[in-house]
Amino acid sequence: MSIELSSDGSYTLFNSSYQESYHSLKDGAINETLFKHIFPCFEYALLGEKIRVLDICFGLGYNTFFTLKHFLSSHYSQTLEIYSPEKDELLLPSLLNFSYPKEIEDFEGISLKEILQTLNSQKVFNAPNYKIQCFIGDAIEYIKQFPDNFFDIIYQDAFSPNKNAELWSKEYFTLLYEKLSKNGVISTYSQSGAVRDNAKEAGFLVYEIPQDLTRNSRIFCKKEQNCKKLRQK
């Protein structure tokens, strides 16, 4: 692992095993997190009393922690549950010393360090209106444990299809289709034609989102989205 500075001033890491960074250096780690994942999903998903998020995969926790920040700052009336698998058992302990953006240092009086310490010791952090669970192990086997139609939001943010093919296959997207609620949304940075085709063969509708601050991204849905700025692919 080596630390890298991304274009928006936030830090990420380079994974030597996968030979890829955890975030786009060009788009910026924060920008990628917010504009390719959090904002599109919360805009287009129809959310119920419990907002259930699957973060694939935990990595440095940007998606998870910025989702929590967005949830708290937006004063949602629902409760939030975030579930996230992570294959690398050594990564989570190392994050206690990582330089995170100041925007996620504190969550209404609860420090990021406290959350990370609890996730390291118990793999789950519980608060009155939110919960974060980090599972160390195989992502696919973890996802299979959940009931069908369970998740409202899925961040498809694994390493690239060339490096992590099992998390981009038709079979994998078929599993996600089963676990996503009927009004749910999957976000992804991938612009791959093969990924698009695999998602469509699994039953998803695929939409491209034009972006101003980053390269374009996509969402996958079960239901048609009636929004002029979305382009169906």
C-alpha positions as CSV (number, residue, x, y, z in Angstrom):
1,M,0.0,0.0,0.0
2,S,1.2,3.5,-0.8
3,I,-0.6,6.8,-0.2
4,E,-1.7,9.0,-3.2
5,L,-3.0,12.5,-3.5
6,S,-6.0,12.9,-5.7
7,S,-7.0,15.9,-7.8
8,D,-9.5,17.3,-5.2
9,G,-6.9,17.3,-2.5
10,S,-8.1,14.2,-0.7
11,Y,-5.9,11.1,-0.2
12,T,-6.4,7.6,-1.3
13,L,-4.2,4.4,-1.4
14,F,-2.7,2.3,-4.1
15,N,-3.3,-1.4,-3.7
16,S,-0.2,-3.4,-4.7
17,S,-2.1,-6.7,-5.0
18,Y,-4.6,-5.3,-7.5
19,Q,-2.2,-2.7,-8.9
20,E,-5.0,0.0,-8.7
21,S,-5.9,2.9,-6.6
22,Y,-8.9,2.8,-4.4
23,H,-10.2,6.0,-6.1
24,S,-9.7,7.9,-9.3
25,L,-6.8,10.3,-9.0
26,K,-8.2,12.3,-11.9
27,D,-11.7,12.7,-10.6
28,G,-10.7,13.0,-6.9
29,A,-11.6,10.7,-4.1
30,I,-14.3,12.9,-2.6
31,N,-15.8,14.0,-5.9
32,E,-16.0,10.4,-7.1
33,T,-17.6,9.3,-3.9
34,L,-20.3,12.0,-3.8
35,F,-21.1,12.6,-7.5
36,K,-20.8,9.0,-8.8
37,H,-22.4,7.2,-5.9
38,I,-24.0,9.0,-3.0
39,F,-25.9,11.9,-4.7
40,P,-27.3,9.8,-7.7
41,C,-28.4,7.0,-5.4
42,F,-30.2,9.2,-2.9
43,E,-31.7,11.2,-5.8
44,Y,-33.1,8.3,-7.8
45,A,-33.9,5.6,-5.2
46,L,-37.3,5.5,-3.6
47,L,-36.4,5.2,0.0
48,G,-38.5,3.5,2.7
49,E,-38.5,3.7,6.5
50,K,-35.1,2.0,6.7
51,I,-32.5,3.1,4.2
52,R,-30.4,0.0,3.5
53,V,-27.1,0.5,1.7
54,L,-24.7,-2.2,0.3
55,D,-21.2,-0.7,-0.2
56,I,-19.1,-2.9,-2.5
57,C,-16.5,-2.9,-1.2
58,F,-15.5,-1.1,2.1
59,G,-11.9,-0.2,1.0
60,L,-11.0,3.1,2.7
61,G,-14.6,3.7,3.8
62,Y,-15.2,6.9,1.8
63,N,-18.6,5.7,0.5
64,T,-19.7,4.5,3.9
65,F,-18.6,7.6,5.9
66,F,-19.7,10.2,3.4
67,T,-23.1,8.4,3.2
68,L,-23.4,8.7,6.9
69,K,-22.4,12.4,6.7
70,H,-25.0,13.0,4.0
71,F,-27.7,11.2,6.0
72,L,-27.0,13.2,9.2
73,S,-26.6,16.6,7.6
74,S,-29.8,16.1,5.4
75,H,-31.8,15.2,8.6
76,Y,-33.5,12.2,7.1
77,S,-36.4,10.9,9.2
78,Q,-35.5,7.3,8.4
79,T,-32.9,5.0,9.9
80,L,-29.7,4.1,8.0
81,E,-28.1,0.7,7.7
82,I,-24.8,0.3,5.8
83,Y,-23.4,-3.2,5.0
84,S,-20.0,-3.5,3.5
85,P,-17.7,-6.5,2.8
86,E,-13.9,-6.2,2.7
87,K,-11.6,-8.9,1.5
88,D,-8.3,-7.6,2.9
89,E,-8.3,-8.3,6.7
90,L,-5.3,-6.1,7.2
91,L,-6.8,-3.0,5.6
92,L,-9.3,-2.0,8.4
93,P,-6.7,-1.8,11.2
94,S,-4.5,0.3,9.0
95,L,-7.2,2.9,8.5
96,L,-6.8,4.1,12.1
97,N,-3.7,6.0,10.8
98,F,-5.1,7.1,7.4
99,S,-5.4,10.9,6.7
100,Y,-9.2,11.3,6.1
101,P,-10.8,14.5,4.9
102,K,-11.9,16.9,7.6
103,E,-15.5,16.6,6.3
104,I,-15.8,13.2,7.9
105,E,-13.8,13.6,11.1
106,D,-16.9,14.0,13.2
107,F,-20.5,12.8,13.1
108,E,-22.6,14.8,15.5
109,G,-20.2,14.3,18.4
110,I,-19.0,10.8,17.4
111,S,-15.5,10.8,16.0
112,L,-14.5,8.9,12.9
113,K,-11.7,7.3,15.0
114,E,-14.3,6.0,17.5
115,I,-16.3,4.4,14.7
116,L,-13.2,2.9,13.1
117,Q,-12.0,1.5,16.5
118,T,-15.4,-0.1,17.1
119,L,-15.5,-1.6,13.5
120,N,-12.1,-3.1,14.1
121,S,-13.0,-4.7,17.4
122,Q,-16.7,-5.6,16.8
123,K,-17.2,-5.3,13.0
124,V,-20.4,-3.3,13.6
125,F,-21.1,0.2,14.9
126,N,-24.6,0.9,16.3
127,A,-26.1,4.3,17.0
128,P,-29.8,5.2,17.6
129,N,-30.5,6.1,14.0
130,Y,-27.8,4.3,12.0
131,K,-25.8,1.2,11.8
132,I,-22.5,0.3,10.0
133,Q,-21.4,-3.3,9.5
134,C,-18.1,-4.3,8.0
135,F,-17.7,-8.0,7.0
136,I,-14.2,-9.4,6.5
137,G,-14.4,-12.1,3.8
138,D,-15.8,-13.0,0.4
139,A,-18.2,-10.3,-0.9
140,I,-20.4,-12.7,-2.9
141,E,-20.9,-15.2,-0.1
142,Y,-21.7,-12.2,2.2
143,I,-24.3,-10.8,-0.2
144,K,-26.0,-14.2,-0.6
145,Q,-26.9,-14.1,3.2
146,F,-29.4,-11.2,2.7
147,P,-33.1,-11.6,1.9
148,D,-34.2,-10.7,-1.7
149,N,-35.3,-7.1,-2.3
150,F,-33.3,-6.0,0.9
151,F,-31.2,-3.1,-0.3
152,D,-32.4,0.3,-1.5
153,I,-28.9,1.4,-2.6
154,I,-25.9,-0.5,-3.8
155,Y,-22.5,1.2,-4.5
156,Q,-20.8,-1.0,-7.2
157,D,-17.3,0.3,-6.5
158,A,-15.1,-2.7,-6.7
159,F,-11.7,-2.7,-8.4
160,S,-12.0,-2.6,-12.2
161,P,-13.4,-5.4,-14.3
162,N,-9.9,-6.2,-15.5
163,K,-8.6,-6.7,-12.0
164,N,-11.7,-8.0,-10.1
165,A,-13.8,-9.7,-12.8
166,E,-15.9,-11.8,-10.4
167,L,-17.6,-8.7,-9.1
168,W,-18.6,-7.6,-12.6
169,S,-20.0,-10.7,-14.2
170,K,-23.5,-11.5,-15.3
171,E,-23.9,-14.0,-12.5
172,Y,-22.9,-11.4,-10.0
173,F,-25.3,-8.8,-11.3
174,T,-28.1,-11.4,-11.3
175,L,-27.4,-11.8,-7.5
176,L,-27.5,-8.0,-7.1
177,Y,-30.8,-7.9,-9.0
178,E,-32.3,-10.4,-6.5
179,K,-31.1,-8.3,-3.5
180,L,-32.1,-4.9,-4.7
181,S,-35.5,-3.5,-3.9
182,K,-37.9,-2.8,-6.7
183,N,-37.3,1.0,-6.4
184,G,-33.6,0.7,-5.6
185,V,-30.6,2.0,-7.5
186,I,-27.1,0.7,-8.1
187,S,-24.3,3.2,-8.8
188,T,-21.1,2.6,-10.6
189,Y,-18.1,4.4,-12.0
190,S,-17.6,1.9,-14.8
191,Q,-18.2,2.9,-18.4
192,S,-17.4,-0.6,-19.8
193,G,-19.6,-1.9,-22.5
194,A,-19.2,-5.4,-21.2
195,V,-20.3,-4.3,-17.7
196,R,-23.3,-2.6,-19.2
197,D,-24.2,-5.7,-21.2
198,N,-23.8,-8.0,-18.1
199,A,-26.1,-5.7,-16.1
200,K,-28.7,-5.6,-18.8
201,E,-28.6,-9.4,-19.2
202,A,-29.3,-9.6,-15.5
203,G,-32.4,-7.6,-15.9
204,F,-31.3,-4.0,-15.1
205,L,-32.1,-0.8,-17.0
206,V,-28.8,1.1,-17.5
207,Y,-28.6,4.9,-17.4
208,E,-25.6,7.2,-18.0
209,I,-25.3,10.3,-15.8
210,P,-23.6,13.3,-17.3
211,Q,-21.2,14.8,-14.8
212,D,-19.6,18.2,-14.5
213,L,-16.9,17.6,-11.9
214,T,-16.0,14.0,-12.8
215,R,-16.1,11.7,-15.8
216,N,-19.6,10.3,-16.4
217,S,-21.0,7.5,-14.3
218,R,-24.0,5.1,-14.5
219,I,-26.8,3.8,-12.5
220,F,-28.7,0.4,-12.8
221,C,-32.4,0.2,-11.9
222,K,-35.2,-2.3,-12.0
223,K,-37.7,0.4,-12.9
224,E,-37.6,3.1,-15.7
225,Q,-36.3,6.5,-14.6
226,N,-38.2,9.5,-16.0
227,C,-35.5,12.1,-15.9
228,K,-34.3,14.2,-18.9
229,K,-30.7,14.3,-17.8
230,L,-30.3,10.5,-17.7
231,R,-29.4,8.7,-20.9
232,Q,-30.5,5.1,-21.2
233,K,-27.8,2.9,-22.5
